[in-house]
Amino acid sequence: MTLPRQIPAGARVVVRITDGIDPVDHRMKFRDYVGHGLGREMHEQPPVPNYGRPGRGPKLKKGMVLAIEPMVSAGSYAVKVLPDEWTAVTGDGSLAAHYENTVVITDAEPLVITLL
């Protein structure tokens, strides 16, 4: 995943963050699972989808901490959860990949803290 050199405060989530995820056919991007904000709880607002139309989503603010989690499938984006209630697999059995980085929004370049 390549993030834009600038994800400035004030940008919209869908515009700036998804600009940095390598272009992949939107039919292959999972929709049931998205990235999210981090704070006192692991999963907080705002949701950070890997798809969407530009100009949507909440504005990024300096100090926000986000989990950016692109997930793609070689087939359908439909998923099913196995009986262990944790493992998610593609609905059509195709291969899939998931990658995550934790990013702090600053006034300049984003700080990717998972790479420190």
C-alpha positions in Angstrom: 0.0 0.0 0.0 1.3 3.4 -0.9 -0.1 6.3 1.0 -0.2 9.8 -0.6 2.7 11.9 0.6 0.2 14.3 2.0 -3.0 13.3 3.8 -3.7 16.7 5.3 -6.1 17.6 8.0 -9.3 18.7 6.3 -9.2 16.2 3.5 -12.1 13.7 3.2 -11.5 10.1 4.2 -12.7 8.6 0.9 -10.8 11.1 -1.3 -7.4 11.1 0.2 -6.9 7.6 1.7 -8.4 5.6 -1.1 -6.2 7.6 -3.5 -3.2 5.9 -1.9 -4.5 2.4 -2.2 -3.3 0.8 -5.4 -6.1 1.0 -8.0 -8.0 -2.3 -7.9 -11.3 -3.2 -9.5 -13.9 -2.0 -7.0 -15.8 -5.3 -7.4 -12.8 -7.0 -5.7 -12.7 -4.8 -2.6 -14.4 -6.0 0.5 -17.3 -3.9 1.7 -18.3 -5.8 4.9 -15.0 -4.8 6.5 -13.4 -1.4 6.6 -10.6 0.4 8.3 -11.5 2.5 11.4 -10.4 5.1 13.9 -8.3 4.1 16.9 -8.4 5.7 20.4 -9.4 4.4 23.8 -11.2 1.5 22.0 -9.8 -0.5 19.1 -12.6 0.2 16.7 -13.8 3.8 16.7 -15.1 6.3 14.3 -14.6 7.2 11.5 -15.0 4.2 9.3 -12.3 4.1 6.6 -13.6 2.2 3.6 -11.4 1.0 0.8 -13.9 2.1 -1.9 -16.3 4.9 -2.5 -16.9 8.1 -4.5 -14.5 11.0 -3.9 -15.6 13.8 -1.6 -17.4 11.4 0.8 -16.7 10.6 4.4 -15.8 12.6 7.4 -13.0 15.3 7.3 -9.6 14.2 8.5 -8.4 16.1 11.6 -4.9 16.6 12.9 -4.3 14.0 15.6 -6.7 11.3 14.2 -5.3 7.8 14.4 -6.6 5.5 11.7 -6.3 1.8 10.9 -6.1 1.6 7.1 -7.0 -1.9 6.1 -7.2 -2.6 2.3 -8.7 -6.0 1.6 -9.0 -7.4 -1.9 -10.2 -10.6 -3.4 -9.4 -12.4 -6.6 -13.1 -13.1 -7.0 -16.2 -11.7 -5.3 -16.2 -9.3 -2.4 -18.8 -11.3 -0.6 -17.7 -12.9 2.6 -18.8 -15.5 5.1 -17.8 -16.1 8.6 -16.8 -19.6 9.7 -18.4 -21.4 12.7 -15.5 -20.1 15.0 -17.2 -16.7 14.6 -13.8 -15.1 13.9 -12.4 -16.4 10.6 -13.8 -14.7 7.5 -13.4 -16.2 4.0 -14.5 -15.2 0.6 -18.0 -16.4 -0.3 -16.8 -17.9 -3.6 -13.6 -19.5 -2.1 -11.3 -17.2 -4.0 -8.0 -16.0 -2.7 -7.9 -12.8 -0.7 -5.4 -10.5 1.0 -5.5 -8.1 3.9 -2.9 -5.5 4.9 -3.0 -3.0 7.7 -1.2 0.2 8.7 -1.8 2.5 11.6 -1.5 6.2 10.5 -1.6 9.4 12.5 -2.9 12.4 10.6 -0.7 15.5 10.9 -0.5 18.9 9.2 2.0 17.5 6.7 2.9 13.9 5.9 1.0 11.1 7.6 2.9 9.3 10.3 2.8 5.6 9.6 3.4 4.3 13.1 3.3 0.6 12.2 6.5 1.2 10.1 8.5 2.8 13.0 
